[in-house]
């Protein structure tokens, strides 16, 4: 979806200023949100659904809140949508002991491994034969979906080249909305800075973006 969360390539927000000696957590509540997310992401819904919940934050709230506040907002949204909490319980911070629990594939004992190595999204089923090969010229489709997507706005309609073929991975645009994983090939696509931002950009700079096959069309030698 098109929202304020998709800030790549936007101007007027100022430079990113890394914090010197930044701690992992700035407050105790951030640790709790991290822990709840590691459990809730498997129990409530998928990672893609979690990202889509963040995307649905009110724009003003999104821009004025911190990283872990985004995580907390997503947890609250999914907990209500899955019937684990009521809007009233979220608003008051008081949950009733009703035994409600979302079912999911991530038991608590699996959390350390997920934190250390992530949850694999590569698949051996689905669309296994890639349409493109390294070096192929492609154009990112100019799509404006109302749901979740990993296709950034600033590359839509831009030309690039396939730099790497990763294999077949879960497709986030369907996985975020309960429509199944629908695995398909995933690529690293190289875009020149000048293609993305015009002739004033550095001629030697390139940007590599991971894009799923359904985000791409060929620019030569094949009909789209």
N, C-alpha and C positions, 0 to 999 in steps of 0.2 A: 504494500500500500504506500501511497505518497503521504508522508508525514514529516514532522519536524525532527523525528529520530534519524532520518536519512540526510545527514548534514554533510556528507562527503562532497567536496568541491564547492561548498557554499562560502561566500565571502561575508565580511562585516561582523564576524564573531570573534575576531582577534586570534592571536597565536596560542598554541597549546604551550603551557608553561609547566614542565615537569617539576614535581616537588622534590627538593633535595632530601635524600635519606627518607623517602616516603615509607611509612610503615605499611604492613600488609592490611591492617585494620586501623581506622582512626578512632573507633569507639567500640565498647563492648557489644552494643546492640548490632553492629555490623557483623560480628562473629556469629551471633544468633541467626541473623537473616541468611548468612552464608550456609549455616548448618541446615536451616529449615528448607532452603532451596535445594540443597543436595538430596534431601529426602523427598521433598515435595515434587521435584521435577520428574521423578519416576512414578510417584504415587498419584499425582494429580493429572499430568499430561506430559507431552513430549517437549524436548528442548525447543522445537520450532514453535509450538503453541505458547511456550513461555516467552519467546521473543515477540510473538504477535501480541501477547498481553501487554508487554512494555510499549509496543507501538500504538496501542489504543489509549495510552495515558492522555489526559488533557494536555495540550501543547504547553500551556503556561506552567503547569505542574512539572512537566518533563524538563523544561529548560531551567526551572528554579530549584530542582532537586538533585541529589547526589546519586552516584552510581548504585549504591546499595538501597537507596530509596526507590530506585527503579525496580530492583529485584523484589522489594517488599510489595510494591504496588502490583506487580505481576502475580505474586503469590496470592494476594488478597483477591484479585480478579478471578483467578482460576479456582480458588477455594469456593468462592460463591457460585461460579458457573457449574462446578461439579457437585454442588449440594453439600459440601463438607462444612461450610459456614454460611450463615445468613448475612445479609447486608447489615442487619442490626448488630450482630456479633462482631463484625469487622469494625463498625463505627464506634462501638463501646469498648472494644478490646476485651470483652468477656465472652468466652465460648461456653456453651452449655455441654455438660457431660452426657451426650446422647449415644456414644458409641459409633458415631458416623466416621467412616474411614474410606478414603479413595483407594481403589485397588490398582496396583501397578507392578511393574517388573523389577523394581529396585528395592531390595530389602536393606535394612540399616547396615548389616555387616558388609554390604558391597560398596558402601560409600567411600572408604579409603582408596580403593582401587580406582574408582571413578574420578576422584579428586586428583590422583597422581597421573592417570593415563587417559582420562576421558572415556566416553562411551563410543565404541566404533560404529560408524554409519556406512561403512563399505559393505556391499552385498554381492552375493554370488548368484542372485536371481534378478529378474527384471530385464531391462534393456541392456544387454551385455556387449553388443557390437557397436563401437563408437562410429558416429557419422563422420567425424573429422579426424585428421591426423596432424602431427606436429608440422608446422609451417603453413597450414591452410589459412587462407584469409577469410575472416568472418566479420559479421556485423552484429552487434548486440541489438536485439529487437527493441522497438520503441513501445513497450508495454506499460500500462498504468493499471495494474490489478487493484481491486478493492481489498484483497486479503494479503496475507504475508508473502513476501518474496525476498530473495537474496540478490536481486538484480538492481544495483544502485542506479539512481536517476541520472547521475552524471556520465554514465557510460552508454545509456540508451541511445540507439541510432549511430553509435560511433564504431569505427572500423578498427580491427585488431588482428592479431595472428595467434594461432594455437601454439603455445610454448610447451605444454605438457599435457598428456592424457593420464589422468589419475586412476581411472577405473569406473566402476558403477557404484553410485552412492544414493542414499535416501534423498528424495526430492522434497525440499522444504515447503514448497508452495502447496502441496497436497497434505503433507504430514502434519502441518500446523492446524489443519481444519478437519481432522478425522476422516480424511479421504484415502488413507492408506499411504504406505511408503513410496510406492511407484518408483522404484530405483531406476536411475538412468545415468549415462556417462557424465563425468565431471571433468572440466578442463581448467588449466591455467591459461589465461588469455593475456597477451601483451598488448598494451595500448601505449602509443607515444604520448608524451605530455602535450605536444602541440596538437595532436588529434583531439585530446580532451579539452584543452584550455586555450587553444589558439596559438598564433605565431609568436607571441611574446613569451611563451613558456620555453624552458631550456630545451634545446634541440637534442641534448644527450640523455635526457631523462625519459624513463619508461615506467609504467605502472602495470603490475601483474595482478590480475583479479581472477579468483576462482568462480567459474560460471558453469551452470548446468546446461545440458544440450538444448533443452527447450527454450533457453534464452538466446540462442544463436541462429543466424542464417548465414549461408555461404555468400561471399561477395563475387565469386567468379567460378565458372566451370560447372555449376549445378543450379538447378532451379530451386527456389525456396518454397 
